Amino acid sequence: MVAHAPHRHLPGAVAFDGGRRARRNAAGRSRQHILDRADRLPYRGGMKAPALPLWRMPRIRYDRLVEAGIFGPEDRIELLDGLLVVREPQGGRHATAVALARVAIEKAFGRAFHVREEKPIALDRRSEPEPDLVVVPGRPRDYRDAHPSRPVLVVEVADSSLALDRLRKGGLYARAGIADYWIVNLIDEVLEVYRDPVRTGPAHWTFDTVRLLRRHSAVTPLAAPRARVRVAALLP
């Protein structure tokens, strides 16, 4: 029978195992130190993400993309101040109000003007919005080769898009010199009439005159001074 010598650890092995443990312990202490420091940072919890730099597209390039078929009617976007903005989907009340407003406005302006529904306007070099309705001089074939740029009336029908139509689009329309801008406000069931565009800052435009007309009221378009449009005729 062979007697086995008792198992003994080699000195080098002891030193190697101890070194690994020491390095793990040191790494753990280092990570904990970093976490403790992060907990004490003054901006922790209050730090805000930086604003994303935005690239603004000129209208001429946007038109080329549309002509090339990159964007189609199903994309439901419009160019506002160089940015591609998703247009709000239309509910039943919105679609009804657009149809009612078109009938009333066509009657008010007569045959010397053309009412375009959800069609682009060449507002400026960085904006090509698609308002619910615009009134332009002439007939449809007059704009076969280029979108109109100087409508005499712009009409937006607003429910969920009310803030966008008032502030963002309103500022762009004022900057472009649109003299008559209406918002059919479906939330409060009023017609908002914006006139007299004015510059209020280096890059800020608004309308100096704002009227809120209720259902029983009527309004006369600036470009059709003999006509009267009943607010009730615009509301569903």
N, C-alpha and C positions, 0 to 999 in steps of 0.2 A: 504494500500500500504506500503510495507516494504522498508525503506530507506537503501541503501547499503553504507557501510563505504568506504571512498576513499581507493584505493589500495596503500599499502605502502610496500616497499622492506624491508625485514628483514636485520638487520646489518650483520648477518653472511653470507647471500647470496651475499651482496655487496662485502665483503672481499673475498669470494670464486671466484666470477667472475673476480675481479681485479687480483687475484693471477694467474689465468689461462692466462689472457692477458699478465701479466708480464713475465710468463715463456715462452710463445710463442715469445714475443719480444726478450727476452734474447737468446732463441735458434736461432732465425733469425740472431741476431747480431753475435752470435758465428759462425754460418755457413758462413756468409759473411766474417768474419775475417779470417777463414780458406781459403776461396777462394782467398781473397786478398793476403794472404801470399803465396799461390801456384802460383799466378801470378808473384810474385817477386822472385821465386826460380831461381837460376842462371842456372840450367840445363834444365829448361822447354823448350821444343821445340828441344833441342839438345841431349836428352837422347836416347841412342841406346839400343835395346833389347839385352840381353846377349846371347851369342852363346849357342845353345842347346848341352848338353852332348850327345855324340853318343856312342852307344854300337856296337862294331865291332864283327862280327860273324866269327869264324874260318871256313875254307873251309870244314873241315870234317863234321861239324854240318850242313852246307848248303847242302852238298851232301845227308845227311840223310833225310833232309826235302824234297828234290827232289825225293828220292827213296820212301818216304812215300806218295807221291802224293800231298803234300802241295802246291808245285809249279808245274805248267804244262807248255807246250809250249805256251799256249795262254797268259801267264803272261808276257812274254817278259822282263825278268829281268836277270841281271848278277851280279856276286859278284866281286866288285872292292875294294881292300884294306879293306875287311871286311864289306863293305856297300852294300846294295841291291840297284842297280841303274837300272832305267827303260831304256830299249833299244829304240832307235829312230825307229819309223815306217818307212817302206821302200816305197818310191815313185817309179814311173816307171823308171826314170833315174838311181836311185840307184840299183834297181833289175837288170836292163839291164847291168850295169857296173859290178856287181858281176858275172853275167853269162859270160860276155866277159872275165873277168880276169881269171875265172876258166879255160876256154878253153885254153887261152894263157899260163897259168902257168903249166897246165898239159902237154902241148906239150913241154915246156921247160925242165921239170924235168924228164919226162919219167916214166917207170914202176917201178923204184926202190923207188919211193916216192908216197905218197898218199895225195891228196888235200881234206881237210875237209871244208865244207861250213856251217858257222853259228853253229859250234859245240864247246863245252867247251874245254878249255885247263886248266890243273892243274898247274897254273903258280907258285904259292907259297902257303903257308899255309893260306893266307887270301884273295886270289884272284882266281877267276875262270871265266875269261872273255869268251865271245863267239864272236871272231873276224869274219868278213865276210869270210875270207879264211885263212887257215893255211896249211903249207906244212910240213908233217912229214915223217920220214922214214918208209918203210914197207907197209903193206896192211891193209885194214879196220879191219880184224879180229884180228890184233895185239893189238887193243885197245878195245877189247870186255869187259875186266874186269876193265879197268882204263883209264881215259882220258890221252892223251899225255901231257908231261910236258916240252919237249924240241923241239919245232918246229924249223925247219931251216929257215922258212920264215913266217912272219905274215903280212897279208894285210887287211887294213880297207878301205872301200869306204865311203867317207865323203861328206856331204853337210851341213845339220844343225848340225851334230855332229862333225864338224871340230875341234873346240876348245877342246872338250873332247878327241878326238882321238890324237891330238897333245900333250896336256899337261898331262891330267890325265892318259890316257892309255899309252901314250908314256913313262911317268915316270915309270909306273909299268913294262912295257916291258924291259926298260933299267935296272931296278933293278933286273929283273929275268935273265939278261944276254942274251936277244934275240939279235942275231948278225945282223939280217937283218929285218927291219921293213919298210913297204911301206904304204903310204896313197894315194889312188886315190882321188885326190882333184877335185870334180865335180864343185866347185864354180869357181876356176881359171883355170880348165881344165889342170892340171899339175899332174905329179907323184912326190910325196915327198919321198925321200929315206933316211932313218935314219940308221946310222951304228956307231960302236965304242961306246958302252955304257960306261958311266963314272959317277962316284959319285962326286957330286959337293957340298954336304953338309951332315950333320948328317943323314938326312932322305930324301935327294933329289938326284934323279938320272936323267940323261938325255943322249942324244946321242951327241957325239963330232963331228960327221960328218953328215951334212945334204945337200942333193942335190935336186934341183928343176929341173925336166926334162919336157920339153914341148912335144907337140904331135909328132913332127918330130924326137924326140930322141929315144934312146934305152938303156936298162939297162941289165946287166948281174947279175943274182942272185949269191950270194956268194957260195951257195951249189951246183950250176950248172954252173961251170966256162966256159963251152963250149957253153952255150946257150945265146941267145939274145932275150929279150922281147921288142917289140916295144910299146912305150907309147900309140900310136894311137890304138893299139889293146885292150887297157884297158878302153878306153873312149867311152861312147855311142855316 
